Amino acid sequence: MTYTSQADLVERFGARMLLDLTDRATPPAGEIDAGVVTRALEDTDAAINGFLLGRYRLPLPSTPPMLRDIAQAVAIYKMHRDVVSEKIRLDYLDAMKLLGQIGTGAVRLDIAGVEPASSGASGVQTIDRERELTPESLKGFI
């Protein structure tokens, strides 16, 4: 499952930017190289899946908007060969940080029924009665 598409990248960043990043032919072909875009999208999907694996069942039934945004930031960064603008770099770093938080469970994706059930090992445990402190129950401690 791809989390974003070439059309999404064109909509967000503009055709001119994608043309500048992907047209690597000599002489320039004057059109977006779909192969370069596809490789960047595949690399992006692999990176995202690495963070989701174990926390969510893959492939996801749908792409949450948060993941689409992350995928776009990562893919456009991966298409750069040389110098990256500060905005693209910061967006990439923010996306990777957010992926890390999704991977640890600090941020949850809004996908019903996909995240595995908790093991019950975390949280507060309580008992319903007070423990008696008697010489017999403290045997070995005094």
Helices and strands as residue ranges (DSSP letters): H 6-13, H 15-22, H 34-52, H 65-79, H 86-104
